[in-house]
Amino acid sequence: MLWACELKSSNFWTNDLNIIRMCVKLLHTLSVWLRHARCIHYFINDCNLIDNIFGVEIRGSRLSMEIAMRLQSVDEAWLSTWFVNNYIRKCSMLCADNVSSLFSDVSTKWKLHSAVSAVCKWRLNSALEDIHNVLDLADFRIALISNMSLSVRSCCWWMTELTKSDSRLPVYFTAVAFLHVAYKLSSLGFTDELMDVLATIAGLFISTRRCPSQCSSELSLSKATKLMKVLANSSRSTMQLIEIELSKAYLHRSLRCNDSDSDSIYCLENVYLAVLYYATGQYQTAIDHCTLVTRSQDHSQCSSHVVQGELLPKIDDDIDTVLGLAVFYQCVRTAALNQRQTQHVSVFTTELFAHCLNMRCLSVMQTLSIDDVYRLRNYVCNAQLFIADVLAVKSVTHNFHCQPITVHNSQQPTANYATDLNTSELVGLLQRSAVEHLTTYRQLKARDFVSVATIVTTDFEALYAYKHGDYQRCLELSTQNVRTLLYAVRTPDVLTFPEFIQLMDDDIVSLTALTMIVSPKYRFLSDFVSITQLTLSLHMMTRCQLKLHHSAQSLAPTPDYIEVALSKCPPHRILQHLTLKLTKRKTAICTQRYRNNHVGRPALLCLSLTRESQSL
């Protein structure tokens, strides 16, 4: 084959796609080589592979001639029959009975063609279902990361390998990884490993090798600025808000490092934190960090670290205008004076930028005073400024004269605030982004496998709406999902691993814990740790109806829906049975209360006597 690949032209392989005819020609070539007892080694010169290969030369010569004659006698008809019997007939045994039975009689060319066509058609029709089954298995395997500690190395491996396998799987992995980080954050806090894992998922390269000097303020500051550079030209999507919170985490980690005592790095870290808090609307926190910079005792080394304008996320139009004017001024000056362009064009002095940002925060909060302006002017008179600094001061003072002046009492920043990070906001963003990715993944599967399964795309959206108290939205989505899924033959499952359970209501959490206590050996079997989309939608629909105090009339069809779902539920799916029965029980209790409140006492007495007589 190696010699054939080299010696045969490309037309031999592409012009005639009849594999039988090509194989016959190759076998005839091998026959010639055996007759002449000559087959040169492809890699080693002057090495004959058939030289005395059969031990005894005379016997070997006779045997090789016999094999050569047999190969020469092979024709397309004989090889076709051999191929059918050894391959296609075996493939047909994997097909449906009506397909495999066609190979009982392939005595004519037409019958053989019909049988092979039936196999090809069956394979094409079943291929989509096979891919769907493989994706379902991959979903479950990916969700098992809850049983391991997701590291930077494993995260890189997952993302690389899943991208090779299927373009849809990285979307699902990102969602599960976000939920994993949110789950760990809530229980363990934001560790250095979780920061690096989250940065890896966000697309920031993190080295998988760790060294004792890794916790250095310079390294953490570098990681934060890489994220900020990505954010500078991005919109405020959920993913971008996560990256902002991650940048804050790296800056806080930089402040906690032992070498963060350097005034230059300390001031720059606080300025960047103030910028990020300002960008997310946390103005008082931004003021606190600006105050830590302006009250620093020594700024002699701050000139070695300046605020890079290209790293700043969108703050307001004035900062963008200042940076644009600074670059324009530099270009005009270079052209007019024929000077070389300097590096310090779109940069700010650390302390001055802290003053300006502090005044912007106070202006937004409408607590800016004339004393703040005087402090800024006093600093400007004694400082060496860049061109961007001058334009920034001009912009701030101009805005100040255009606004009413009020008096405020400046607050002292808390002593430990610079090293504290509130992770609750990040947990919420991770959950929201995970729901967005899961919804996208559902949409991709619903688009590609519409003929294989009935897939609704809003089940996680409904869970998220319920979790945040939007019961009306959850009810609308769940009701629509129930109508779509009620009589569907095949529907996806929703897993109840710890990553997903944080999105669900207390009832499902309790039932999941109960099944794990009773049958811990089934903890990692998909049928025992999952419920169908129909079961989840029925449960959420009922919960929302109860939360919104709907009447018994609106709840009346629910028991019938539950009976349909129960009839399709296999006996071994315990969690699903429990969820449906609990939902049915809640519906019955609500209906009974409604009747008790709307039926008179005589009627209740008659109803009670009737029930007693029936029981007797």
Stockholm file with secondary structure:
# STOCKHOLM 1.0

chainA/1-616         MLWACELKSSNFWTNDLNIIRMCVKLLHTLSVWLRHARCIHYFINDCNLIDNIFGVEIRGSRLSMEIAMRLQSVDEAWLSTWFVNNYIRKCSMLCADNVSSLFSDVSTKWKLHSAVSAVCKWRLNSALEDIHNVLDLADFRIALISNMSLSVRSCCWWMTELTKSDSRLPVYFTAVAFLHVAYKLSSLGFTDELMDVLATIAGLFISTRRCPSQCSSELSLSKATKLMKVLANSSRSTMQLIEIELSKAYLHRSLRCNDSDSDSIYCLENVYLAVLYYATGQYQTAIDHCTLVTRSQDHSQCSSHVVQGELLPKIDDDIDTVLGLAVFYQCVRTAALNQRQTQHVSVFTTELFAHCLNMRCLSVMQTLSIDDVYRLRNYVCNAQLFIADVLAVKSVTHNFHCQPITVHNSQQPTANYATDLNTSELVGLLQRSAVEHLTTYRQLKARDFVSVATIVTTDFEALYAYKHGDYQRCLELSTQNVRTLLYAVRTPDVLTFPEFIQLMDDDIVSLTALTMIVSPKYRFLSDFVSITQLTLSLHMMTRCQLKLHHSAQSLAPTPDYIEVALSKCPPHRILQHLTLKLTKRKTAICTQRYRNNHVGRPALLCLSLTRESQSL
#=GR chainA/1-616 SS CHHHHHHSCHHHHHTCCCHHHHHHHHHHHHHHHHHHTCCBCSSSTTCBTTTTTTSSHHHHHHHHHHHHHHHHHCCHHHHHHHHIIIIIHHHHTTSCHHHHGGGGCCCSHHHHHHHHHHHHHHHHHHHHHHHHHHHHHHHHHHHGGGGSCCCHHHHHHHHHHHHHHCTTHHHHHHHHHHHHHHHHHHHHCCCHHHHHHHHHHTTCCCCSCCCGGGSCHHHHHHHHHHHHHHHTTCCCCHHHHHHHHHHHHHHHHHHHSGGGGCHHHHHHHHHHHHHHHHHTTCHHHHHHHHHHHHTCSCCTTGGGSCEEGGGCCCCCHHHHHHHHHHHHHHHHHHHHHTCCCCSCSSEECHHHHHHHHHHHHHHHTTCCCHHHHHHHHHHHHTSCCCHHHHHHHHHHHHHHHTSCCCCCCCCCCCTTGGGCCCCHHHHHHHHHHHHHHHHHHHHHHHHHCTTTCCCCSCHHHHHHHHHTTCHHHHHHHHHHHHHHHTTCSCCCEEECSHHHHTTSCHHHHHHHHHHHHHCGGGTTCGGGSEEEHHHHHHHHHHHHHHHTTCCHHHHTTHHHHHHHHHHTSCTTCHHHHHHHHHHHHHHHHHHHHHHHHHSCHHHHHHHHHHHHHHHC
#=GC SS_cons         CHHHHHHSCHHHHHTCCCHHHHHHHHHHHHHHHHHHTCCBCSSSTTCBTTTTTTSSHHHHHHHHHHHHHHHHHCCHHHHHHHHIIIIIHHHHTTSCHHHHGGGGCCCSHHHHHHHHHHHHHHHHHHHHHHHHHHHHHHHHHHHGGGGSCCCHHHHHHHHHHHHHHCTTHHHHHHHHHHHHHHHHHHHHCCCHHHHHHHHHHTTCCCCSCCCGGGSCHHHHHHHHHHHHHHHTTCCCCHHHHHHHHHHHHHHHHHHHSGGGGCHHHHHHHHHHHHHHHHHTTCHHHHHHHHHHHHTCSCCTTGGGSCEEGGGCCCCCHHHHHHHHHHHHHHHHHHHHHTCCCCSCSSEECHHHHHHHHHHHHHHHTTCCCHHHHHHHHHHHHTSCCCHHHHHHHHHHHHHHHTSCCCCCCCCCCCTTGGGCCCCHHHHHHHHHHHHHHHHHHHHHHHHHCTTTCCCCSCHHHHHHHHHTTCHHHHHHHHHHHHHHHTTCSCCCEEECSHHHHTTSCHHHHHHHHHHHHHCGGGTTCGGGSEEEHHHHHHHHHHHHHHHTTCCHHHHTTHHHHHHHHHHTSCTTCHHHHHHHHHHHHHHHHHHHHHHHHHSCHHHHHHHHHHHHHHHC
//
